[in-house]
Amino acid sequence: TTKVIQNSIQDLLRNVILPDTLFEVDYSWSGIMGVGADKTPIIKKVNNNVAFGVRMGGMGVAIGSEVGKKLANLF
């Protein structure tokens, strides 16, 4: 369950990553992400008014701006 996973991650943080260090977790999230083996984004122009950028392999925050630039350059 989500609580089991979050407790396991906090235990890893407490005992392996930050031993002997006080810390607080302000925010956390867990969920299911559908991520395939191919991490290359699909960037495609459909017509003169529509384009899309998808399949970022869970890296949308990190690479979304670059995908957006590539989409803009299609027009």
PDB file of N, H, CA, C and O in Angstrom:
ATOM      1  N   THR A   1       0.840  -1.194   0.000  1.00  0.00           N
ATOM      2  CA  THR A   1       0.000   0.000   0.000  1.00  0.00           C
ATOM      3  C   THR A   1       0.871   1.238   0.000  1.00  0.00           C
ATOM      4  O   THR A   1       2.086   1.161   0.183  1.00  0.00           O
ATOM      5  N   THR A   2       0.244   2.368  -0.206  1.00  0.00           N
ATOM      6  H   THR A   2      -0.743   2.430  -0.355  1.00  0.00           H
ATOM      7  CA  THR A   2       0.982   3.633  -0.228  1.00  0.00           C
ATOM      8  C   THR A   2       1.727   3.869   1.079  1.00  0.00           C
ATOM      9  O   THR A   2       2.892   4.264   1.058  1.00  0.00           O
ATOM     10  N   LYS A   3       1.078   3.635   2.210  1.00  0.00           N
ATOM     11  H   LYS A   3       0.131   3.314   2.227  1.00  0.00           H
ATOM     12  CA  LYS A   3       1.709   3.877   3.511  1.00  0.00           C
ATOM     13  C   LYS A   3       2.930   2.971   3.696  1.00  0.00           C
ATOM     14  O   LYS A   3       3.950   3.418   4.219  1.00  0.00           O
ATOM     15  N   VAL A   4       2.842   1.730   3.284  1.00  0.00           N
ATOM     16  H   VAL A   4       2.013   1.367   2.858  1.00  0.00           H
ATOM     17  CA  VAL A   4       3.972   0.795   3.388  1.00  0.00           C
ATOM     18  C   VAL A   4       5.147   1.298   2.556  1.00  0.00           C
ATOM     19  O   VAL A   4       6.290   1.267   3.012  1.00  0.00           O
ATOM     20  N   ILE A   5       4.875   1.756   1.351  1.00  0.00           N
ATOM     21  H   ILE A   5       3.947   1.782   0.981  1.00  0.00           H
ATOM     22  CA  ILE A   5       5.930   2.264   0.470  1.00  0.00           C
ATOM     23  C   ILE A   5       6.553   3.522   1.048  1.00  0.00           C
ATOM     24  O   ILE A   5       7.778   3.645   1.078  1.00  0.00           O
ATOM     25  N   GLN A   6       5.728   4.464   1.510  1.00  0.00           N
ATOM     26  H   GLN A   6       4.733   4.363   1.486  1.00  0.00           H
ATOM     27  CA  GLN A   6       6.257   5.703   2.075  1.00  0.00           C
ATOM     28  C   GLN A   6       7.084   5.431   3.326  1.00  0.00           C
ATOM     29  O   GLN A   6       8.130   6.050   3.519  1.00  0.00           O
ATOM     30  N   ASN A   7       6.632   4.521   4.173  1.00  0.00           N
ATOM     31  H   ASN A   7       5.781   4.018   4.017  1.00  0.00           H
ATOM     32  CA  ASN A   7       7.406   4.168   5.367  1.00  0.00           C
ATOM     33  C   ASN A   7       8.747   3.541   4.991  1.00  0.00           C
ATOM     34  O   ASN A   7       9.760   3.817   5.633  1.00  0.00           O
ATOM     35  N   SER A   8       8.759   2.713   3.973  1.00  0.00           N
ATOM     36  H   SER A   8       7.936   2.489   3.451  1.00  0.00           H
ATOM     37  CA  SER A   8      10.001   2.085   3.515  1.00  0.00           C
ATOM     38  C   SER A   8      10.980   3.128   2.979  1.00  0.00           C
ATOM     39  O   SER A   8      12.178   3.064   3.257  1.00  0.00           O
ATOM     40  N   ILE A   9      10.470   4.080   2.216  1.00  0.00           N
ATOM     41  H   ILE A   9       9.497   4.132   1.990  1.00  0.00           H
ATOM     42  CA  ILE A   9      11.326   5.141   1.669  1.00  0.00           C
ATOM     43  C   ILE A   9      11.880   6.014   2.792  1.00  0.00           C
ATOM     44  O   ILE A   9      13.057   6.374   2.769  1.00  0.00           O
ATOM     45  N   GLN A  10      11.043   6.360   3.780  1.00  0.00           N
ATOM     46  H   GLN A  10      10.087   6.067   3.799  1.00  0.00           H
ATOM     47  CA  GLN A  10      11.526   7.166   4.900  1.00  0.00           C
ATOM     48  C   GLN A  10      12.547   6.394   5.734  1.00  0.00           C
ATOM     49  O   GLN A  10      13.498   6.982   6.247  1.00  0.00           O
ATOM     50  N   ASP A  11      12.359   5.093   5.870  1.00  0.00           N
ATOM     51  H   ASP A  11      11.586   4.615   5.453  1.00  0.00           H
ATOM     52  CA  ASP A  11      13.334   4.267   6.583  1.00  0.00           C
ATOM     53  C   ASP A  11      14.678   4.271   5.856  1.00  0.00           C
ATOM     54  O   ASP A  11      15.727   4.373   6.491  1.00  0.00           O
ATOM     55  N   LEU A  12      14.649   4.161   4.533  1.00  0.00           N
ATOM     56  H   LEU A  12      13.796   4.078   4.017  1.00  0.00           H
ATOM     57  CA  LEU A  12      15.868   4.234   3.726  1.00  0.00           C
ATOM     58  C   LEU A  12      16.537   5.598   3.892  1.00  0.00           C
ATOM     59  O   LEU A  12      17.757   5.681   4.038  1.00  0.00           O
ATOM     60  N   LEU A  13      15.752   6.645   3.870  1.00  0.00           N
ATOM     61  H   LEU A  13      14.761   6.577   3.751  1.00  0.00           H
ATOM     62  CA  LEU A  13      16.283   7.999   4.058  1.00  0.00           C
ATOM     63  C   LEU A  13      16.915   8.141   5.439  1.00  0.00           C
ATOM     64  O   LEU A  13      18.010   8.688   5.569  1.00  0.00           O
ATOM     65  N   ARG A  14      16.238   7.655   6.456  1.00  0.00           N
ATOM     66  H   ARG A  14      15.349   7.210   6.350  1.00  0.00           H
ATOM     67  CA  ARG A  14      16.697   7.774   7.841  1.00  0.00           C
ATOM     68  C   ARG A  14      17.961   6.954   8.106  1.00  0.00           C
ATOM     69  O   ARG A  14      18.859   7.426   8.804  1.00  0.00           O
ATOM     70  N   ASN A  15      18.047   5.750   7.568  1.00  0.00           N
ATOM     71  H   ASN A  15      17.317   5.367   7.001  1.00  0.00           H
ATOM     72  CA  ASN A  15      19.134   4.837   7.930  1.00  0.00           C
ATOM     73  C   ASN A  15      20.280   4.740   6.928  1.00  0.00           C
ATOM     74  O   ASN A  15      21.387   4.348   7.296  1.00  0.00           O
ATOM     75  N   VAL A  16      20.032   5.090   5.668  1.00  0.00           N
ATOM     76  H   VAL A  16      19.133   5.408   5.369  1.00  0.00           H
ATOM     77  CA  VAL A  16      21.068   4.927   4.644  1.00  0.00           C
ATOM     78  C   VAL A  16      21.522   6.267   4.080  1.00  0.00           C
ATOM     79  O   VAL A  16      22.720   6.540   4.001  1.00  0.00           O
ATOM     80  N   ILE A  17      20.565   7.100   3.687  1.00  0.00           N
ATOM     81  H   ILE A  17      19.592   6.878   3.751  1.00  0.00           H
ATOM     82  CA  ILE A  17      20.909   8.351   3.005  1.00  0.00           C
ATOM     83  C   ILE A  17      21.300   9.446   3.990  1.00  0.00           C
ATOM     84  O   ILE A  17      22.275  10.162   3.760  1.00  0.00           O
ATOM     85  N   LEU A  18      20.551   9.586   5.090  1.00  0.00           N
ATOM     86  H   LEU A  18      19.759   9.004   5.277  1.00  0.00           H
ATOM     87  CA  LEU A  18      20.825  10.642   6.070  1.00  0.00           C
ATOM     88  C   LEU A  18      20.971  10.088   7.491  1.00  0.00           C
ATOM     89  O   LEU A  18      20.261  10.533   8.392  1.00  0.00           O
ATOM     90  N   PRO A  19      21.871   9.133   7.708  1.00  0.00           N
ATOM     91  CA  PRO A  19      22.007   8.612   9.073  1.00  0.00           C
ATOM     92  C   PRO A  19      22.482   9.707  10.023  1.00  0.00           C
ATOM     93  O   PRO A  19      23.287  10.560   9.648  1.00  0.00           O
ATOM     94  N   ASP A  20      21.984   9.678  11.236  1.00  0.00           N
ATOM     95  H   ASP A  20      21.330   8.985  11.540  1.00  0.00           H
ATOM     96  CA  ASP A  20      22.371  10.641  12.278  1.00  0.00           C
ATOM     97  C   ASP A  20      22.059  12.079  11.893  1.00  0.00           C
ATOM     98  O   ASP A  20      22.739  12.999  12.348  1.00  0.00           O
ATOM     99  N   THR A  21      21.046  12.288  11.067  1.00  0.00           N
ATOM    100  H   THR A  21      20.494  11.541  10.698  1.00  0.00           H
ATOM    101  CA  THR A  21      20.654  13.632  10.645  1.00  0.00           C
ATOM    102  C   THR A  21      19.155  13.797  10.875  1.00  0.00           C
ATOM    103  O   THR A  21      18.352  12.988  10.409  1.00  0.00           O
ATOM    104  N   LEU A  22      18.789  14.851  11.597  1.00  0.00           N
ATOM    105  H   LEU A  22      19.442  15.508  11.975  1.00  0.00           H
ATOM    106  CA  LEU A  22      17.369  15.130  11.790  1.00  0.00           C
ATOM    107  C   LEU A  22      16.784  15.705  10.505  1.00  0.00           C
ATOM    108  O   LEU A  22      17.405  16.554   9.865  1.00  0.00           O
ATOM    109  N   PHE A  23      15.613  15.255  10.131  1.00  0.00           N
ATOM    110  H   PHE A  23      15.109  14.566  10.651  1.00  0.00           H
ATOM    111  CA  PHE A  23      14.950  15.773   8.938  1.00  0.00           C
ATOM    112  C   PHE A  23      13.445  15.631   9.102  1.00  0.00           C
ATOM    113  O   PHE A  23      12.964  14.840   9.913  1.00  0.00           O
ATOM    114  N   GLU A  24      12.724  16.399   8.330  1.00  0.00           N
ATOM    115  H   GLU A  24      13.115  17.041   7.671  1.00  0.00           H
ATOM    116  CA  GLU A  24      11.274  16.289   8.252  1.00  0.00           C
ATOM    117  C   GLU A  24      10.884  16.174   6.791  1.00  0.00           C
ATOM    118  O   GLU A  24      11.498  16.801   5.928  1.00  0.00           O
ATOM    119  N   VAL A  25       9.882  15.386   6.517  1.00  0.00           N
ATOM    120  H   VAL A  25       9.383  14.876   7.218  1.00  0.00           H
ATOM    121  CA  VAL A  25       9.339  15.275   5.168  1.00  0.00           C
ATOM    122  C   VAL A  25       8.123  16.191   5.112  1.00  0.00           C
ATOM    123  O   VAL A  25       7.118  15.947   5.780  1.00  0.00           O
ATOM    124  N   ASP A  26       8.224  17.244   4.312  1.00  0.00           N
ATOM    125  H   ASP A  26       9.040  17.443   3.770  1.00  0.00           H
ATOM    126  CA  ASP A  26       7.126  18.205   4.206  1.00  0.00           C
ATOM    127  C   ASP A  26       6.021  17.716   3.284  1.00  0.00           C
ATOM    128  O   ASP A  26       4.838  17.888   3.579  1.00  0.00           O
ATOM    129  N   TYR A  27       6.402  17.108   2.172  1.00  0.00           N
ATOM    130  H   TYR A  27       7.363  16.968   1.932  1.00  0.00           H
ATOM    131  CA  TYR A  27       5.428  16.647   1.187  1.00  0.00           C
ATOM    132  C   TYR A  27       5.865  15.289   0.657  1.00  0.00           C
ATOM    133  O   TYR A  27       7.057  14.997   0.562  1.00  0.00           O
ATOM    134  N   SER A  28       4.901  14.481   0.322  1.00  0.00           N
ATOM    135  H   SER A  28       3.932  14.718   0.399  1.00  0.00           H
ATOM    136  CA  SER A  28       5.220  13.206  -0.318  1.00  0.00           C
ATOM    137  C   SER A  28       4.092  12.843  -1.268  1.00  0.00           C
ATOM    138  O   SER A  28       2.967  13.325  -1.145  1.00  0.00           O
ATOM    139  N   TRP A  29       4.421  11.986  -2.211  1.00  0.00           N
ATOM    140  H   TRP A  29       5.335  11.594  -2.311  1.00  0.00           H
ATOM    141  CA  TRP A  29       3.454  11.534  -3.203  1.00  0.00           C
ATOM    142  C   TRP A  29       3.823  10.124  -3.584  1.00  0.00           C
ATOM    143  O   TRP A  29       5.003   9.778  -3.652  1.00  0.00           O
ATOM    144  N   SER A  30       2.847   9.331  -3.825  1.00  0.00           N
ATOM    145  H   SER A  30       1.889   9.611  -3.769  1.00  0.00           H
ATOM    146  CA  SER A  30       3.113   8.021  -4.407  1.00  0.00           C
ATOM    147  C   SER A  30       1.940   7.662  -5.302  1.00  0.00           C
ATOM    148  O   SER A  30       0.810   8.095  -5.078  1.00  0.00           O
ATOM    149  N   GLY A  31       2.224   6.887  -6.289  1.00  0.00           N
ATOM    150  H   GLY A  31       3.142   6.536  -6.470  1.00  0.00           H
ATOM    151  CA  GLY A  31       1.182   6.485  -7.217  1.00  0.00           C
ATOM    152  C   GLY A  31       1.759   5.588  -8.288  1.00  0.00           C
ATOM    153  O   GLY A  31       2.958   5.308  -8.311  1.00  0.00           O
ATOM    154  N   ILE A  32       0.907   5.152  -9.153  1.00  0.00           N
ATOM    155  H   ILE A  32      -0.067   5.380  -9.135  1.00  0.00           H
ATOM    156  CA  ILE A  32       1.321   4.272 -10.236  1.00  0.00           C
ATOM    157  C   ILE A  32       1.606   5.113 -11.465  1.00  0.00           C
ATOM    158  O   ILE A  32       0.794   5.948 -11.863  1.00  0.00           O
ATOM    159  N   MET A  33       2.756   4.887 -12.059  1.00  0.00           N
ATOM    160  H   MET A  33       3.416   4.208 -11.736  1.00  0.00           H
ATOM    161  CA  MET A  33       3.113   5.577 -13.293  1.00  0.00           C
ATOM    162  C   MET A  33       3.290   4.536 -14.385  1.00  0.00           C
ATOM    163  O   MET A  33       4.040   3.572 -14.223  1.00  0.00           O
ATOM    164  N   GLY A  34       2.605   4.733 -15.481  1.00  0.00           N
ATOM    165  H   GLY A  34       1.996   5.516 -15.612  1.00  0.00           H
ATOM    166  CA  GLY A  34       2.755   3.829 -16.617  1.00  0.00           C
ATOM    167  C   GLY A  34       3.930   4.271 -17.469  1.00  0.00           C
ATOM    168  O   GLY A  34       3.792   5.181 -18.287  1.00  0.00           O
ATOM    169  N   VAL A  35       5.074   3.648 -17.295  1.00  0.00           N
ATOM    170  H   VAL A  35       5.186   2.909 -16.631  1.00  0.00           H
ATOM    171  CA  VAL A  35       6.290   4.041 -17.994  1.00  0.00           C
ATOM    172  C   VAL A  35       6.811   2.839 -18.775  1.00  0.00           C
ATOM    173  O   VAL A  35       7.010   1.762 -18.213  1.00  0.00           O
ATOM    174  N   GLY A  36       7.028   3.029 -20.057  1.00  0.00           N
ATOM    175  H   GLY A  36       6.866   3.904 -20.514  1.00  0.00           H
ATOM    176  CA  GLY A  36       7.544   1.953 -20.894  1.00  0.00           C
ATOM    177  C   GLY A  36       9.061   1.956 -20.962  1.00  0.00           C
ATOM    178  O   GLY A  36       9.719   2.806 -20.364  1.00  0.00           O
ATOM    179  N   ALA A  37       9.598   1.013 -21.683  1.00  0.00           N
ATOM    180  H   ALA A  37       9.064   0.322 -22.168  1.00  0.00           H
ATOM    181  CA  ALA A  37      11.052   0.877 -21.815  1.00  0.00           C
ATOM    182  C   ALA A  37      11.651   1.982 -22.677  1.00  0.00           C
ATOM    183  O   ALA A  37      12.789   2.390 -22.444  1.00  0.00           O
ATOM    184  N   ASP A  38      10.913   2.472 -23.665  1.00  0.00           N
ATOM    185  H   ASP A  38       9.989   2.140 -23.854  1.00  0.00           H
ATOM    186  CA  ASP A  38      11.413   3.517 -24.562  1.00  0.00           C
ATOM    187  C   ASP A  38      11.171   4.881 -23.930  1.00  0.00           C
ATOM    188  O   ASP A  38      10.026   5.250 -23.665  1.00  0.00           O
ATOM    189  N   LYS A  39      12.230   5.621 -23.690  1.00  0.00           N
ATOM    190  H   LYS A  39      13.159   5.321 -23.905  1.00  0.00           H
ATOM    191  CA  LYS A  39      12.132   6.921 -23.025  1.00  0.00           C
ATOM    192  C   LYS A  39      12.160   8.100 -23.994  1.00  0.00           C
ATOM    193  O   LYS A  39      12.089   9.251 -23.563  1.00  0.00           O
ATOM    194  N   THR A  40      12.260   7.836 -25.279  1.00  0.00           N
ATOM    195  H   THR A  40      12.318   6.902 -25.629  1.00  0.00           H
ATOM    196  CA  THR A  40      12.332   8.912 -26.261  1.00  0.00           C
ATOM    197  C   THR A  40      10.954   9.539 -26.454  1.00  0.00           C
ATOM    198  O   THR A  40      10.007   8.838 -26.811  1.00  0.00           O
ATOM    199  N   PRO A  41      10.823  10.855 -26.221  1.00  0.00           N
ATOM    200  CA  PRO A  41       9.520  11.492 -26.406  1.00  0.00           C
ATOM    201  C   PRO A  41       9.041  11.408 -27.859  1.00  0.00           C
ATOM    202  O   PRO A  41       9.838  11.416 -28.797  1.00  0.00           O
ATOM    203  N   ILE A  42       7.737  11.330 -28.013  1.00  0.00           N
ATOM    204  H   ILE A  42       7.090  11.324 -27.252  1.00  0.00           H
ATOM    205  CA  ILE A  42       7.119  11.413 -29.335  1.00  0.00           C
ATOM    206  C   ILE A  42       6.709  12.864 -29.524  1.00  0.00           C
ATOM    207  O   ILE A  42       5.902  13.389 -28.757  1.00  0.00           O
ATOM    208  N   ILE A  43       7.257  13.508 -30.533  1.00  0.00           N
ATOM    209  H   ILE A  43       7.912  13.082 -31.157  1.00  0.00           H
ATOM    210  CA  ILE A  43       6.964  14.907 -30.846  1.00  0.00           C
ATOM    211  C   ILE A  43       6.477  14.926 -32.280  1.00  0.00           C
ATOM    212  O   ILE A  43       7.225  14.602 -33.203  1.00  0.00           O
ATOM    213  N   LYS A  44       5.216  15.309 -32.468  1.00  0.00           N
ATOM    214  H   LYS A  44       4.609  15.572 -31.719  1.00  0.00           H
ATOM    215  CA  LYS A  44       4.639  15.185 -33.802  1.00  0.00           C
ATOM    216  C   LYS A  44       3.679  16.330 -34.103  1.00  0.00           C
ATOM    217  O   LYS A  44       2.896  16.750 -33.250  1.00  0.00           O
ATOM    218  N   LYS A  45       3.759  16.820 -35.326  1.00  0.00           N
ATOM    219  H   LYS A  45       4.395  16.479 -36.018  1.00  0.00           H
ATOM    220  CA  LYS A  45       2.826  17.826 -35.821  1.00  0.00           C
ATOM    221  C   LYS A  45       1.696  17.100 -36.538  1.00  0.00           C
ATOM    222  O   LYS A  45       1.938  16.319 -37.459  1.00  0.00           O
ATOM    223  N   VAL A  46       0.468  17.358 -36.116  1.00  0.00           N
ATOM    224  H   VAL A  46       0.272  17.993 -35.368  1.00  0.00           H
ATOM    225  CA  VAL A  46      -0.698  16.700 -36.697  1.00  0.00           C
ATOM    226  C   VAL A  46      -1.205  17.473 -37.908  1.00  0.00           C
ATOM    227  O   VAL A  46      -1.512  16.893 -38.950  1.00  0.00           O
ATOM    228  N   ASN A  47      -1.287  18.796 -37.753  1.00  0.00           N
ATOM    229  H   ASN A  47      -1.037  19.267 -36.907  1.00  0.00           H
ATOM    230  CA  ASN A  47      -1.693  19.670 -38.856  1.00  0.00           C
ATOM    231  C   ASN A  47      -1.155  21.065 -38.573  1.00  0.00           C
ATOM    232  O   ASN A  47      -0.314  21.218 -37.687  1.00  0.00           O
ATOM    233  N   ASN A  48      -1.601  22.069 -39.281  1.00  0.00           N
ATOM    234  H   ASN A  48      -2.284  21.944 -40.000  1.00  0.00           H
ATOM    235  CA  ASN A  48      -1.073  23.427 -39.104  1.00  0.00           C
ATOM    236  C   ASN A  48      -1.445  24.056 -37.766  1.00  0.00           C
ATOM    237  O   ASN A  48      -0.899  25.098 -37.400  1.00  0.00           O
ATOM    238  N   ASN A  49      -2.361  23.440 -37.036  1.00  0.00           N
ATOM    239  H   ASN A  49      -2.805  22.595 -37.333  1.00  0.00           H
ATOM    240  CA  ASN A  49      -2.811  24.003 -35.760  1.00  0.00           C
ATOM    241  C   ASN A  49      -2.558  23.108 -34.549  1.00  0.00           C
ATOM    242  O   ASN A  49      -2.725  23.554 -33.413  1.00  0.00           O
ATOM    243  N   VAL A  50      -2.166  21.883 -34.763  1.00  0.00           N
ATOM    244  H   VAL A  50      -2.030  21.521 -35.685  1.00  0.00           H
ATOM    245  CA  VAL A  50      -2.070  20.922 -33.658  1.00  0.00           C
ATOM    246  C   VAL A  50      -0.760  20.138 -33.730  1.00  0.00           C
ATOM    247  O   VAL A  50      -0.362  19.645 -34.786  1.00  0.00           O
ATOM    248  N   ALA A  51      -0.105  20.042 -32.572  1.00  0.00           N
ATOM    249  H   ALA A  51      -0.428  20.442 -31.715  1.00  0.00           H
ATOM    250  CA  ALA A  51       1.070  19.184 -32.416  1.00  0.00           C
ATOM    251  C   ALA A  51       1.006  18.591 -31.015  1.00  0.00           C
ATOM    252  O   ALA A  51       0.297  19.102 -30.148  1.00  0.00           O
ATOM    253  N   PHE A  52       1.745  17.520 -30.799  1.00  0.00           N
ATOM    254  H   PHE A  52       2.322  17.105 -31.503  1.00  0.00           H
ATOM    255  CA  PHE A  52       1.755  16.935 -29.461  1.00  0.00           C
ATOM    256  C   PHE A  52       3.141  16.425 -29.097  1.00  0.00           C
ATOM    257  O   PHE A  52       3.940  16.054 -29.957  1.00  0.00           O
ATOM    258  N   GLY A  53       3.397  16.421 -27.800  1.00  0.00           N
ATOM    259  H   GLY A  53       2.749  16.722 -27.102  1.00  0.00           H
ATOM    260  CA  GLY A  53       4.625  15.859 -27.249  1.00  0.00           C
ATOM    261  C   GLY A  53       4.244  14.944 -26.098  1.00  0.00           C
ATOM    262  O   GLY A  53       3.730  15.410 -25.080  1.00  0.00           O
ATOM    263  N   VAL A  54       4.486  13.668 -26.243  1.00  0.00           N
ATOM    264  H   VAL A  54       4.903  13.290 -27.069  1.00  0.00           H
ATOM    265  CA  VAL A  54       4.100  12.684 -25.230  1.00  0.00           C
ATOM    266  C   VAL A  54       5.237  11.684 -25.001  1.00  0.00           C
ATOM    267  O   VAL A  54       6.271  11.744 -25.666  1.00  0.00           O
ATOM    268  N   ARG A  55       5.035  10.786 -24.072  1.00  0.00           N
ATOM    269  H   ARG A  55       4.195  10.738 -23.532  1.00  0.00           H
ATOM    270  CA  ARG A  55       5.961   9.710 -23.717  1.00  0.00           C
ATOM    271  C   ARG A  55       7.307  10.265 -23.234  1.00  0.00           C
ATOM    272  O   ARG A  55       8.325  10.181 -23.922  1.00  0.00           O
ATOM    273  N   MET A  56       7.270  10.827 -22.041  1.00  0.00           N
ATOM    274  H   MET A  56       6.444  10.896 -21.482  1.00  0.00           H
ATOM    275  CA  MET A  56       8.489  11.374 -21.462  1.00  0.00           C
ATOM    276  C   MET A  56       9.053  10.482 -20.360  1.00  0.00           C
ATOM    277  O   MET A  56       9.972  10.878 -19.643  1.00  0.00           O
ATOM    278  N   GLY A  57       8.507   9.288 -20.228  1.00  0.00           N
ATOM    279  H   GLY A  57       7.760   8.966 -20.810  1.00  0.00           H
ATOM    280  CA  GLY A  57       9.073   8.277 -19.336  1.00  0.00           C
ATOM    281  C   GLY A  57       9.196   8.697 -17.884  1.00  0.00           C
ATOM    282  O   GLY A  57      10.157   8.317 -17.215  1.00  0.00           O
ATOM    283  N   GLY A  58       8.241   9.477 -17.378  1.00  0.00           N
ATOM    284  H   GLY A  58       7.460   9.786 -17.922  1.00  0.00           H
ATOM    285  CA  GLY A  58       8.316   9.934 -16.001  1.00  0.00           C
ATOM    286  C   GLY A  58       9.253  11.107 -15.800  1.00  0.00           C
ATOM    287  O   GLY A  58       9.524  11.499 -14.665  1.00  0.00           O
ATOM    288  N   MET A  59       9.753  11.673 -16.893  1.00  0.00           N
ATOM    289  H   MET A  59       9.533  11.354 -17.816  1.00  0.00           H
ATOM    290  CA  MET A  59      10.717  12.774 -16.823  1.00  0.00           C
ATOM    291  C   MET A  59      10.127  14.084 -17.332  1.00  0.00           C
ATOM    292  O   MET A  59      10.868  14.981 -17.734  1.00  0.00           O
ATOM    293  N   GLY A  60       8.806  14.203 -17.317  1.00  0.00           N
ATOM    294  H   GLY A  60       8.204  13.475 -16.990  1.00  0.00           H
ATOM    295  CA  GLY A  60       8.153  15.381 -17.873  1.00  0.00           C
ATOM    296  C   GLY A  60       8.604  16.698 -17.264  1.00  0.00           C
ATOM    297  O   GLY A  60       8.773  17.684 -17.982  1.00  0.00           O
ATOM    298  N   VAL A  61       8.802  16.731 -15.951  1.00  0.00           N
ATOM    299  H   VAL A  61       8.665  15.930 -15.368  1.00  0.00           H
ATOM    300  CA  VAL A  61       9.256  17.966 -15.305  1.00  0.00           C
ATOM    301  C   VAL A  61      10.652  18.331 -15.790  1.00  0.00           C
ATOM    302  O   VAL A  61      10.937  19.503 -16.038  1.00  0.00           O
ATOM    303  N   ALA A  62      11.515  17.346 -15.925  1.00  0.00           N
ATOM    304  H   ALA A  62      11.284  16.394 -15.724  1.00  0.00           H
ATOM    305  CA  ALA A  62      12.904  17.597 -16.313  1.00  0.00           C
ATOM    306  C   ALA A  62      13.065  17.948 -17.786  1.00  0.00           C
ATOM    307  O   ALA A  62      13.890  18.795 -18.128  1.00  0.00           O
ATOM    308  N   ILE A  63      12.291  17.312 -18.665  1.00  0.00           N
ATOM    309  H   ILE A  63      11.621  16.624 -18.387  1.00  0.00           H
ATOM    310  CA  ILE A  63      12.508  17.522 -20.102  1.00  0.00           C
ATOM    311  C   ILE A  63      11.344  18.204 -20.802  1.00  0.00           C
ATOM    312  O   ILE A  63      11.399  18.438 -22.009  1.00  0.00           O
ATOM    313  N   GLY A  64      10.292  18.524 -20.059  1.00  0.00           N
ATOM    314  H   GLY A  64      10.248  18.334 -19.078  1.00  0.00           H
ATOM    315  CA  GLY A  64       9.106  19.128 -20.663  1.00  0.00           C
ATOM    316  C   GLY A  64       9.378  20.432 -21.385  1.00  0.00           C
ATOM    317  O   GLY A  64       8.799  20.677 -22.443  1.00  0.00           O
ATOM    318  N   SER A  65      10.245  21.278 -20.841  1.00  0.00           N
ATOM    319  H   SER A  65      10.716  21.079 -19.982  1.00  0.00           H
ATOM    320  CA  SER A  65      10.559  22.560 -21.492  1.00  0.00           C
ATOM    321  C   SER A  65      11.242  22.346 -22.834  1.00  0.00           C
ATOM    322  O   SER A  65      10.939  23.038 -23.807  1.00  0.00           O
ATOM    323  N   GLU A  66      12.155  21.396 -22.888  1.00  0.00           N
ATOM    324  H   GLU A  66      12.400  20.834 -22.098  1.00  0.00           H
ATOM    325  CA  GLU A  66      12.844  21.106 -24.149  1.00  0.00           C
ATOM    326  C   GLU A  66      11.873  20.523 -25.174  1.00  0.00           C
ATOM    327  O   GLU A  66      11.937  20.860 -26.357  1.00  0.00           O
ATOM    328  N   VAL A  67      10.989  19.662 -24.727  1.00  0.00           N
ATOM    329  H   VAL A  67      10.936  19.388 -23.767  1.00  0.00           H
ATOM    330  CA  VAL A  67       9.964  19.120 -25.627  1.00  0.00           C
ATOM    331  C   VAL A  67       9.080  20.254 -26.133  1.00  0.00           C
ATOM    332  O   VAL A  67       8.717  20.282 -27.309  1.00  0.00           O
ATOM    333  N   GLY A  68       8.732  21.187 -25.253  1.00  0.00           N
ATOM    334  H   GLY A  68       9.027  21.165 -24.298  1.00  0.00           H
ATOM    335  CA  GLY A  68       7.931  22.342 -25.657  1.00  0.00           C
ATOM    336  C   GLY A  68       8.619  23.189 -26.711  1.00  0.00           C
ATOM    337  O   GLY A  68       7.974  23.655 -27.651  1.00  0.00           O
ATOM    338  N   LYS A  69       9.929  23.396 -26.566  1.00  0.00           N
ATOM    339  H   LYS A  69      10.453  23.018 -25.802  1.00  0.00           H
ATOM    340  CA  LYS A  69      10.688  24.151 -27.573  1.00  0.00           C
ATOM    341  C   LYS A  69      10.660  23.439 -28.919  1.00  0.00           C
ATOM    342  O   LYS A  69      10.474  24.067 -29.962  1.00  0.00           O
ATOM    343  N   LYS A  70      10.845  22.132 -28.887  1.00  0.00           N
ATOM    344  H   LYS A  70      10.996  21.622 -28.041  1.00  0.00           H
ATOM    345  CA  LYS A  70      10.818  21.367 -30.139  1.00  0.00           C
ATOM    346  C   LYS A  70       9.439  21.423 -30.785  1.00  0.00           C
ATOM    347  O   LYS A  70       9.327  21.497 -32.008  1.00  0.00           O
ATOM    348  N   LEU A  71       8.397  21.389 -29.973  1.00  0.00           N
ATOM    349  H   LEU A  71       8.488  21.329 -28.979  1.00  0.00           H
ATOM    350  CA  LEU A  71       7.040  21.515 -30.505  1.00  0.00           C
ATOM    351  C   LEU A  71       6.836  22.886 -31.139  1.00  0.00           C
ATOM    352  O   LEU A  71       6.275  22.991 -32.230  1.00  0.00           O
ATOM    353  N   ALA A  72       7.286  23.928 -30.463  1.00  0.00           N
ATOM    354  H   ALA A  72       7.742  23.843 -29.577  1.00  0.00           H
ATOM    355  CA  ALA A  72       7.132  25.285 -30.998  1.00  0.00           C
ATOM    356  C   ALA A  72       7.860  25.440 -32.325  1.00  0.00           C
ATOM    357  O   ALA A  72       7.383  26.135 -33.222  1.00  0.00           O
ATOM    358  N   ASN A  73       9.008  24.798 -32.451  1.00  0.00           N
ATOM    359  H   ASN A  73       9.396  24.233 -31.723  1.00  0.00           H
ATOM    360  CA  ASN A  73       9.786  24.892 -33.689  1.00  0.00           C
ATOM    361  C   ASN A  73       9.132  24.172 -34.863  1.00  0.00           C
ATOM    362  O   ASN A  73       9.539  24.366 -36.009  1.00  0.00           O
ATOM    363  N   LEU A  74       8.134  23.352 -34.597  1.00  0.00           N
ATOM    364  H   LEU A  74       7.803  23.195 -33.666  1.00  0.00           H
ATOM    365  CA  LEU A  74       7.415  22.683 -35.678  1.00  0.00           C
ATOM    366  C   LEU A  74       6.499  23.646 -36.435  1.00  0.00           C
ATOM    367  O   LEU A  74       6.051  23.344 -37.540  1.00  0.00           O
ATOM    368  N   PHE A  75       6.226  24.803 -35.836  1.00  0.00           N
ATOM    369  H   PHE A  75       6.590  25.048 -34.938  1.00  0.00           H
ATOM    370  CA  PHE A  75       5.307  25.761 -36.464  1.00  0.00           C
ATOM    371  C   PHE A  75       6.038  26.931 -37.073  1.00  0.00           C
ATOM    372  O   PHE A  75       5.410  27.826 -37.639  1.00  0.00           O
TER     373      PHE A  75
END
